[in-house]
Amino acid sequence: MSATNRDYTLKQIARDLDLPEATVRYYRDSLDQFIPSHGTGRTRRYPQEALDLLREASEMVRDEGLSLEQVTQRWRNEKAIDATTTTTTQQQDNNNGKALVPVSLNDIVNFVGATWGQLAQQEGNATRQAITQGFQTLAEAFYNAEETRKTLQSVQLDLAQTRGEVERLTQERNNLRKSATEAQDAVTRAGRERDQALGRLEEAEAQVARLVSERDIALRRVEALQGEIQTLKEALEKQQRDNDRPLTWRERMTGRRGGANAEG
């Protein structure tokens, strides 16, 4: 394993292993006794050793088809082997040269089979047949248990992948909801701006109507003034004609003009 002081979050480990975060979390929980970490909750971090162990576990599951229980058993066996390596010779001497009972499940089965085989050779045919039948039943039970574990591991992996897919779909749903909310806000703002524009348009139309009304009133006043001017003009013209006409003898006698119908 590479030596480094760097710490990782679970999300960073998932990215490095190219696995869904939910799958890596399931691996971590299943192999928690082997995965070193420090901190709790959101501050929990993992050293390089944890990244290497999770990578090794994912490769054994992917490449060798092992279940996480089998990975756990293998790592336990490796630890047990490491712990007993230095005392193997002494234990063999204490057992008078006899082989030690192995740790792994397959070695236990083989050891039991060999022991029962030796006993069967020392007994009669009925005993050998009963021992053989019992051992076959035991082997079938171990095989069925192993198949059940494999099926359970497959279901658990499918569940982890489904959880990852659910997380992804949930994030997409949240993003869509956010986009829909932003679009609704934009529509609401556009509606308010439209209403404001319509209000300004109505005010402008009302102002135009007032101006048109005032224009019509002004035009009527102009027409009335033009009529009065025309009347005054005609009166002035008549007065001018009267002034230019010679006085009649009556007007000369009275000292005032009597109009156009005065007698001469």
C-alpha positions, 0 to 999 in steps of 0.5 A: 500500500502506498504511504501518504498522509492524505485523508479522503472523504467517502465521496472522494473514495467513490470517485477514485474507485469509479463506484456509486457513493452508496455502493462504497458506503455499503462496502465500508459498513460491511467491512467496517472492522477492517477500514480505518477512519477517524472522526464522526459524521460529516467530519469522518475521514479515511486514510490511504490504507482505507482507500487501498482496502476498499479498492481491493475489496471491490476488485475481489467482488468484481473479478473473483465474484466473492461476496463481502462475507467471503472477503471478510473471511479471507481478510480474517484468515490473512490476519490469523495467518500473520498472527500465527506465522511466528509460532507455527514451528512451536505449535507443530512441536507441541502437537508431535508433528501433527498438522494444525487445524486450518482457519478457513472454512474450506480447510475446516471442511477438508480437515473434518473430512480427512478425520472422519475418513480415517475414523470410517476406515477403522469402523464397519461398513454401516458406520462408514456409510453413515459417516459418508452420508452425514458428511455429504449432507454437511457438504450440501449444507455448506454449498447451499449456504454459500449459494445463499450468501452469493445470492444475498450479496448479489441482492445487496449489490443490486440494492446498493446500485439502486440506492445510487440510482435513486440518489441520482434521480432524486438530485435530478428531480430536485434540479428540475424542481429548482428550474421549474421554480426559477421559470415560474418566478420568471413568468411571474416577473414577466406578468408583473412587468406586463401588467405595469406596461398595460397600466402605463398604456391605459394612463397614456390612452386616458391622457390622449383622450383628455388632450383630444377633448381639450383640443375639441373644446379649443377648436369650438372656441376658435370657431366661436371667436372666428364668428364673432370676428366676422360679425365685428368685421361686417359691422365695421364695414357697414359703419365704414360705408355709412361714414363714406356716404354723403349726409342727407338734408335731415342728417345735416339738420339733426347733426347725426347720420340716420343710416343707409335708409335715411331720406335725401 
